[in-house]
């Protein structure tokens, strides 16, 4: 029987500008200006984050998936938003 590998992740702080993620020994800032779908999320939903793969983050309560590199290298992943109207 194979065991699922767990990749550590933790939200360490939340401010009015964004939140910090601890990925192993690397800390990354997730600014609300670049990731607006987190801005009005309850803290409990921000804290419920999973890391199924080293490069993949998932917030099941918010139905949000992000590549770790999209946080590390904001300039390479510009925010694109399409409104429904």
C-alpha positions in Angstrom: 0.0 0.0 0.0 1.4 3.4 -0.9 1.1 6.4 1.4 0.1 9.8 0.1 3.0 12.2 0.4 2.1 15.4 2.3 3.7 18.7 1.4 3.7 21.2 4.2 1.9 24.5 4.0 0.7 27.0 6.6 -0.8 30.4 6.5 1.3 32.4 9.0 -0.3 35.8 8.9 -3.1 37.7 7.3 -3.2 41.5 6.9 -5.4 44.0 5.0 -2.9 43.7 2.1 -2.7 40.0 1.8 -1.4 36.9 3.6 1.8 34.9 4.1 2.2 31.2 3.2 5.0 29.0 4.7 5.9 26.3 2.2 8.5 24.2 4.0 11.2 26.8 4.9 10.1 29.3 2.2 7.7 32.1 3.1 5.7 33.8 0.3 3.4 36.8 0.4 0.1 36.6 -1.5 -1.1 40.2 -2.1 -4.8 40.8 -2.5 -4.1 43.2 -5.2 -2.8 40.4 -7.4 -5.1 37.6 -6.1 -8.4 39.5 -5.5 -10.5 36.4 -5.0 -9.0 36.0 -1.5 -9.6 39.6 -0.4 -13.1 39.1 1.1 -12.7 35.5 2.0 -13.2 34.6 5.7 -9.9 33.9 7.5 -11.0 30.3 8.2 -11.3 29.7 4.4 -7.9 31.2 3.8 -6.4 28.9 6.4 -7.9 25.8 4.8 -5.2 25.4 2.1 -3.8 22.1 0.8 -0.6 21.4 -1.1 -1.3 18.2 -3.1 2.0 18.6 -5.1 5.1 20.8 -4.4 4.0 23.2 -7.2 0.2 23.2 -6.6 -1.9 24.9 -3.9 -5.6 24.3 -3.4 -8.2 26.1 -1.3 -11.2 23.7 -1.3 -13.6 26.1 0.5 -12.9 28.8 -2.1 -12.5 26.5 -5.2 -9.2 28.2 -5.9 -6.1 26.5 -7.4 -2.8 28.2 -7.8 0.7 27.3 -9.1 3.3 28.1 -6.5 5.3 29.9 -9.3 2.4 32.3 -9.8 3.1 33.6 -6.4 6.9 33.5 -6.6 6.9 35.2 -10.0 4.0 37.6 -10.3 5.4 39.2 -13.4 5.2 36.0 -15.3 1.5 35.4 -14.4 -0.5 38.6 -15.1 -3.9 38.6 -13.6 -6.6 38.3 -16.3 -10.3 38.7 -15.3 -13.3 38.3 -17.6 -16.6 39.6 -16.3 -19.7 37.7 -17.1 -21.4 40.8 -18.6 
